Amino acid sequence: MTAQPSSALPQALQAPQAAAIRGQRRRVAPACWTGLAALWLATSLGAQTIQCHVTFAGATRTFSVPPTGHTDEVRPLLEGASFVMEVINRLPPEPGAGVKVRTYGVFSGEPYLMHQALFLPDTSASALHGFTGLQVIREPLRHQELAYWCERASAR
């Protein structure tokens, strides 16, 4: 017959939890702090969403662009017969932190890069056309244009 612990604590609390209940101090592991920091960062990401206002073919649409991780797949914000627009919103400490905008023209079904810009969203009061200013891209083959500007979602 094996000896059972004489403690009145339930079997599930016999290991590390038992020491904490008995009043002994436990050290919090560094991995726990990393997890807490990631949780704090994840909860604060909602305030870092940006809004991009895109005008094409006479219509203006507003898109919300939440922050993404470095390894997340980038999906086009706007995809049409003559333009493809990507907006990537990355927060520090991610590599490439900032807002990257790429606009592609489409010719014979293949995209070609026409415009690429990297912006750092300003935390001060926003200007008339946000932190990007008004950007206008002209497609040289079809003589069409796309205009956009982006702002922090909390700016308005």
One Martini backbone bead per residue (centre of mass of N, CA, C, O) as a GRO file, in nm:
protein
  156
    1MET     BB    1   0.098   0.035   0.021
    2THR     BB    2   0.047   0.370  -0.026
    3ALA     BB    3   0.116   0.683   0.059
    4GLN     BB    4  -0.068   0.951   0.167
    5PRO     BB    5  -0.135   1.257   0.193
    6SER     BB    6  -0.208   1.448   0.492
    7SER     BB    7  -0.348   1.651   0.353
    8ALA     BB    8  -0.656   1.845   0.297
    9LEU     BB    9  -0.600   1.866   0.013
   10PRO     BB   10  -0.665   1.826  -0.287
   11GLN     BB   11  -0.516   1.650  -0.538
   12ALA     BB   12  -0.501   1.897  -0.750
   13LEU     BB   13  -0.328   2.079  -0.511
   14GLN     BB   14  -0.038   1.934  -0.452
   15ALA     BB   15   0.133   2.112  -0.609
   16PRO     BB   16   0.188   2.438  -0.680
   17GLN     BB   17  -0.081   2.539  -0.548
   18ALA     BB   18  -0.022   2.457  -0.254
   19ALA     BB   19   0.203   2.664  -0.194
   20ALA     BB   20   0.023   2.915  -0.228
   21ILE     BB   21  -0.190   2.841  -0.010
   22ARG     BB   22   0.035   2.819   0.231
   23GLY     BB   23   0.203   3.112   0.173
   24GLN     BB   24   0.390   3.080  -0.053
   25ARG     BB   25   0.604   3.214  -0.274
   26ARG     BB   26   0.578   3.279  -0.622
   27ARG     BB   27   0.716   3.277  -0.925
   28VAL     BB   28   0.695   3.445  -1.218
   29ALA     BB   29   0.716   3.363  -1.522
   30PRO     BB   30   0.830   3.499  -1.814
   31ALA     BB   31   0.606   3.374  -1.992
   32CYS     BB   32   0.375   3.517  -1.846
   33TRP     BB   33   0.455   3.807  -1.922
   34THR     BB   34   0.432   3.766  -2.223
   35GLY     BB   35   0.132   3.695  -2.221
   36LEU     BB   36   0.036   3.962  -2.091
   37ALA     BB   37   0.148   4.148  -2.311
   38ALA     BB   38  -0.016   4.024  -2.544
   39LEU     BB   39  -0.291   4.084  -2.421
   40TRP     BB   40  -0.261   4.390  -2.405
   41LEU     BB   41  -0.209   4.434  -2.706
   42ALA     BB   42  -0.473   4.305  -2.811
   43THR     BB   43  -0.665   4.514  -2.658
   44SER     BB   44  -0.522   4.780  -2.802
   45LEU     BB   45  -0.577   4.741  -3.118
   46GLY     BB   46  -0.856   4.877  -3.167
   47ALA     BB   47  -0.728   5.178  -3.155
   48GLN     BB   48  -0.542   5.113  -3.437
   49THR     BB   49  -0.742   5.156  -3.634
   50ILE     BB   50  -0.809   5.223  -3.973
   51GLN     BB   51  -0.921   5.462  -4.224
   52CYS     BB   52  -1.018   5.430  -4.569
   53HIS     BB   53  -1.064   5.655  -4.843
   54VAL     BB   54  -1.216   5.556  -5.154
   55THR     BB   55  -1.189   5.676  -5.495
   56PHE     BB   56  -1.393   5.526  -5.761
   57ALA     BB   57  -1.597   5.580  -6.015
   58GLY     BB   58  -1.759   5.807  -5.825
   59ALA     BB   59  -1.693   5.642  -5.558
   60THR     BB   60  -1.711   5.627  -5.197
   61ARG     BB   61  -1.514   5.434  -4.968
   62THR     BB   62  -1.502   5.277  -4.643
   63PHE     BB   63  -1.223   5.136  -4.463
   64SER     BB   64  -1.132   4.899  -4.226
   65VAL     BB   65  -0.795   4.864  -4.069
   66PRO     BB   66  -0.650   4.634  -3.906
   67PRO     BB   67  -0.417   4.495  -3.744
   68THR     BB   68  -0.122   4.308  -3.829
   69GLY     BB   69   0.083   4.062  -3.878
   70HIS     BB   70   0.368   3.960  -4.033
   71THR     BB   71   0.228   3.665  -4.125
   72ASP     BB   72  -0.008   3.778  -4.248
   73GLU     BB   73  -0.234   3.785  -4.484
   74VAL     BB   74  -0.281   3.979  -4.772
   75ARG     BB   75  -0.565   4.158  -4.858
   76PRO     BB   76  -0.743   4.317  -5.065
   77LEU     BB   77  -0.931   4.605  -5.046
   78LEU     BB   78  -0.923   4.644  -5.367
   79GLU     BB   79  -1.086   4.477  -5.655
   80GLY     BB   80  -1.038   4.513  -6.003
   81ALA     BB   81  -0.996   4.552  -6.344
   82SER     BB   82  -0.768   4.813  -6.291
   83PHE     BB   83  -0.749   4.770  -5.966
   84VAL     BB   84  -0.522   4.724  -5.680
   85MET     BB   85  -0.559   4.736  -5.317
   86GLU     BB   86  -0.326   4.770  -5.044
   87VAL     BB   87  -0.353   4.749  -4.678
   88ILE     BB   88  -0.105   4.784  -4.417
   89ASN     BB   89  -0.132   4.729  -4.054
   90ARG     BB   90   0.146   4.791  -3.837
   91LEU     BB   91   0.272   4.735  -3.524
   92PRO     BB   92   0.466   4.776  -3.286
   93PRO     BB   93   0.735   4.544  -3.333
   94GLU     BB   94   0.685   4.501  -3.613
   95PRO     BB   95   0.779   4.446  -3.910
   96GLY     BB   96   0.693   4.719  -4.086
   97ALA     BB   97   0.588   4.947  -3.934
   98GLY     BB   98   0.279   5.067  -4.035
   99VAL     BB   99   0.150   5.211  -4.339
  100LYS     BB  100   0.086   5.021  -4.627
  101VAL     BB  101   0.061   5.121  -4.974
  102ARG     BB  102  -0.077   4.946  -5.259
  103THR     BB  103  -0.086   5.001  -5.619
  104TYR     BB  104  -0.245   4.836  -5.889
  105GLY     BB  105  -0.237   4.755  -6.209
  106VAL     BB  106  -0.436   4.612  -6.480
  107PHE     BB  107  -0.291   4.394  -6.735
  108SER     BB  108  -0.397   4.119  -6.873
  109GLY     BB  109  -0.446   4.015  -6.558
  110GLU     BB  110  -0.189   4.177  -6.457
  111PRO     BB  111  -0.010   4.307  -6.206
  112TYR     BB  112   0.116   4.650  -6.147
  113LEU     BB  113   0.318   4.869  -5.999
  114MET     BB  114   0.237   5.223  -5.915
  115HIS     BB  115   0.210   5.233  -5.585
  116GLN     BB  116   0.413   5.323  -5.289
  117ALA     BB  117   0.358   5.352  -4.927
  118LEU     BB  118   0.481   5.489  -4.608
  119PHE     BB  119   0.319   5.527  -4.291
  120LEU     BB  120   0.291   5.727  -3.990
  121PRO     BB  121   0.075   5.755  -3.759
  122ASP     BB  122  -0.060   6.025  -3.620
  123THR     BB  123  -0.149   6.142  -3.285
  124SER     BB  124  -0.245   6.389  -3.366
  125ALA     BB  125  -0.422   6.596  -3.510
  126SER     BB  126  -0.605   6.584  -3.784
  127ALA     BB  127  -0.625   6.635  -4.097
  128LEU     BB  128  -0.820   6.659  -4.364
  129HIS     BB  129  -0.641   6.386  -4.486
  130GLY     BB  130  -0.491   6.284  -4.269
  131PHE     BB  131  -0.178   6.109  -4.266
  132THR     BB  132  -0.161   6.094  -4.600
  133GLY     BB  133  -0.329   6.243  -4.754
  134LEU     BB  134  -0.399   6.313  -5.075
  135GLN     BB  135  -0.417   6.044  -5.307
  136VAL     BB  136  -0.323   6.011  -5.661
  137ILE     BB  137  -0.395   5.760  -5.910
  138ARG     BB  138  -0.284   5.695  -6.243
  139GLU     BB  139  -0.392   5.521  -6.519
  140PRO     BB  140  -0.231   5.514  -6.828
  141LEU     BB  141  -0.419   5.332  -7.024
  142ARG     BB  142  -0.730   5.428  -6.913
  143HIS     BB  143  -0.751   5.701  -6.756
  144GLN     BB  144  -0.763   5.638  -6.451
  145GLU     BB  145  -0.869   5.705  -6.104
  146LEU     BB  146  -0.734   5.701  -5.769
  147ALA     BB  147  -0.842   5.788  -5.438
  148TYR     BB  148  -0.679   5.855  -5.112
  149TRP     BB  149  -0.735   5.831  -4.747
  150CYS     BB  150  -0.601   5.823  -4.407
  151GLU     BB  151  -0.709   5.730  -4.068
  152ARG     BB  152  -0.775   5.725  -3.760
  153ALA     BB  153  -1.052   5.595  -3.613
  154SER     BB  154  -1.035   5.812  -3.358
  155ALA     BB  155  -1.034   6.103  -3.509
  156ARG     BB  156  -1.375   6.138  -3.536
   0.00000   0.00000   0.00000
